[in-house]
Amino acid sequence: MCDSITKISTTLKRGISTTKYSNPAQANYKQIKQGFLYIQLSSKMSSKIFFIAFFVAIVAAPAALATEYVVGDDAGWKLNFDYQKWADGKPFVVGDKLIFKYTEKAHNVHRVNGTAFQQCMPSDESEALTSGYDVITLATSGRKWYICGVGKHCANGMKLAITVSAEVHAPAPAPSLLASAADKISPWKSCVWMLAAMAVLKMMTA
């Protein structure tokens, strides 16, 4: 009987002690008690994992829902394109991203104020973005202006003005993320209960 208990102890690892007792009844009681203590600890651990998953889902959801706008869509950032028409009706929100795609060295992107936008002339403080794939995160709400500072490109249509809303994206998918986390925890927790039940049954029939 002690050999059977030792085998079950190996399966449950830390949950059940491998100590042998001279009194079989005492051995059964001790093993069952330690097994259920292990189950309780496992349940607490599962709860902690669930709450961590909940926190991560809440924090990550808004970022996951942010929209990335390729300026001009397939046209990209180029001459003779109506970017105001492209922007009309688009609900730009804090956290969204603007992606300026263009031929490197042929164009650039300047973040400017309203006056510089109207004059098509970037200020001395304005730093040009020149990678050909410039990503700008809309970190604050309000009116935003962008122009190309190369030659007369701005006067030829390479200018964009948008309004960014302060409204944060609602974390709608969070429940599904939590459900997914719960699904991952539940089978593991069920397995612990099943192993404990098998251990008790084995000791009773040994």
C-alpha positions in Angstrom: 0.0 0.0 0.0 2.9 2.4 0.8 4.3 1.6 -2.6 1.1 2.7 -4.2 1.0 5.9 -2.2 4.6 6.6 -3.3 3.7 6.2 -7.0 0.8 8.6 -6.6 3.0 11.1 -4.7 5.4 11.1 -7.7 2.5 12.0 -10.0 1.3 14.9 -7.8 4.9 16.0 -7.0 4.7 18.5 -4.2 1.0 18.0 -3.6 1.4 14.8 -1.6 4.3 13.9 0.7 6.3 10.7 0.1 6.6 10.0 3.9 5.7 6.4 4.9 3.6 5.9 8.0 3.4 2.7 10.1 -0.4 3.3 10.6 -2.2 2.8 7.2 -5.2 4.9 8.4 -2.9 7.7 9.4 -1.2 7.5 6.1 -4.5 7.7 4.2 -5.6 10.7 6.2 -2.3 12.6 5.8 -2.1 11.9 2.1 -5.7 13.0 1.5 -5.3 16.2 3.6 -2.1 17.2 1.8 -3.7 16.5 -1.6 -6.5 18.8 -0.9 -4.2 21.5 0.4 -2.4 21.2 -2.9 -5.7 21.7 -4.7 -6.5 24.8 -2.7 -3.1 26.3 -3.5 -3.6 25.4 -7.2 -7.0 27.1 -7.1 -5.5 30.3 -5.6 -2.8 30.2 -8.3 -5.4 29.9 -11.0 -7.3 32.9 -9.6 -4.1 35.0 -9.7 -3.4 34.0 -13.3 -7.0 34.9 -14.2 -6.8 38.4 -12.7 -3.4 39.0 -14.3 -5.0 38.1 -17.7 -7.8 40.4 -16.9 -5.5 43.3 -16.2 -3.4 42.6 -19.3 -6.6 42.5 -21.4 -7.8 45.8 -20.1 -4.5 47.6 -20.7 -3.8 46.0 -24.1 -7.2 46.4 -25.6 -7.2 50.1 -26.4 -3.8 49.8 -28.1 -5.0 46.7 -30.1 -8.0 48.6 -31.3 -6.0 51.7 -32.5 -6.5 52.3 -36.3 -3.6 52.7 -38.7 -4.3 55.1 -41.6 -2.1 55.0 -44.7 -2.3 58.6 -45.8 -3.8 58.6 -49.3 -4.4 54.8 -49.1 -3.0 53.2 -52.3 -1.8 56.5 -53.7 0.4 57.2 -50.7 2.0 60.6 -50.1 2.5 62.2 -53.5 1.8 65.3 -55.7 -1.5 66.3 -57.1 -3.7 64.4 -54.6 -6.7 65.7 -52.6 -5.7 64.7 -49.1 -8.5 66.8 -47.5 -11.0 64.7 -49.5 -9.3 61.6 -48.3 -9.5 62.7 -44.7 -13.2 63.7 -44.8 -15.3 61.4 -42.7 -12.5 59.5 -41.0 -12.9 59.4 -37.2 -9.3 60.1 -36.1 -8.9 59.3 -32.4 -6.1 59.6 -29.9 -3.9 56.5 -30.2 -4.5 56.1 -34.0 -1.5 56.2 -36.4 -0.9 58.0 -39.6 1.5 56.2 -42.1 3.1 58.4 -44.8 4.4 56.2 -47.6 6.4 57.8 -50.4 9.6 57.5 -52.4 12.5 58.2 -50.1 14.4 61.5 -50.8 11.6 62.6 -53.2 9.4 63.9 -50.5 9.3 64.4 -46.7 6.8 65.1 -43.9 6.7 68.1 -41.6 4.4 68.5 -38.6 3.5 72.2 -38.6 1.0 74.6 -37.1 -2.0 76.2 -38.8 -0.1 79.3 -40.0 2.8 77.3 -41.5 0.2 75.0 -43.1 -1.5 78.0 -44.8 1.8 79.4 -46.0 3.1 76.0 -47.0 6.3 76.8 -45.2 7.7 74.7 -42.4 9.2 76.6 -39.4 12.9 76.3 -38.5 11.9 74.2 -35.5 10.1 71.7 -37.6 12.0 68.5 -38.2 11.5 66.7 -41.5 10.6 63.0 -41.5 12.4 61.4 -44.4 12.3 57.6 -44.1 9.7 57.0 -46.9 7.6 55.2 -44.3 6.9 57.6 -41.6 4.6 56.5 -38.8 3.1 59.3 -36.6 1.0 58.3 -33.5 -1.8 60.7 -32.7 -0.9 61.2 -29.1 -3.1 64.2 -28.3 -6.5 65.6 -29.4 -7.1 68.7 -31.5 -6.2 70.0 -34.9 -3.1 68.5 -36.7 -1.3 69.8 -39.8 1.2 68.0 -42.1 3.0 69.2 -45.2 5.8 68.2 -47.6 8.6 70.6 -47.3 10.3 69.8 -50.6 10.1 72.6 -53.2 6.5 73.6 -54.0 5.1 70.2 -53.2 2.8 71.6 -50.5 1.3 74.1 -52.9 0.8 71.2 -55.3 -1.4 69.2 -52.9 1.0 67.6 -50.4 -0.7 68.9 -47.3 -3.1 67.3 -44.8 -5.1 68.8 -41.9 -7.1 66.6 -39.6 -9.0 66.8 -36.3 -8.2 64.2 -33.6 -10.9 63.3 -31.1 -10.0 62.7 -27.4 -12.4 59.8 -27.3 -10.6 56.5 -26.4 -11.4 53.4 -28.3 -13.8 51.2 -26.3 -12.1 47.9 -25.2 -14.9 45.8 -26.6 -12.9 42.6 -27.3 -11.8 42.5 -23.6 -14.5 39.9 -22.6 -13.4 37.5 -25.4 -9.8 37.9 -24.3 -10.8 37.1 -20.7 -12.8 34.1 -21.9 -9.8 32.9 -23.8 -7.6 33.2 -20.7 -10.2 31.4 -18.6 -10.4 28.6 -21.1 -6.6 28.1 -20.8 -6.8 28.0 -17.1 -9.8 25.7 -16.7 -8.4 22.5 -18.2 -5.3 22.8 -16.1 -7.4 23.3 -12.9 -9.6 20.4 -13.9 -6.6 18.2 -14.4 -5.4 18.9 -10.8 -8.8 17.9 -9.4 -8.8 14.8 -11.5 -5.4 13.7 -10.3 -6.4 14.3 -6.7 -9.6 12.3 -7.1 -7.6 9.4 -8.7 -5.1 9.5 -5.8 -8.0 9.3 -3.3 -9.7 6.5 -5.2 -6.4 4.6 -5.5 -5.7 4.8 -1.8 -9.2 3.6 -0.9 -9.0 0.6 -3.2 -5.3 -0.3 -2.4 
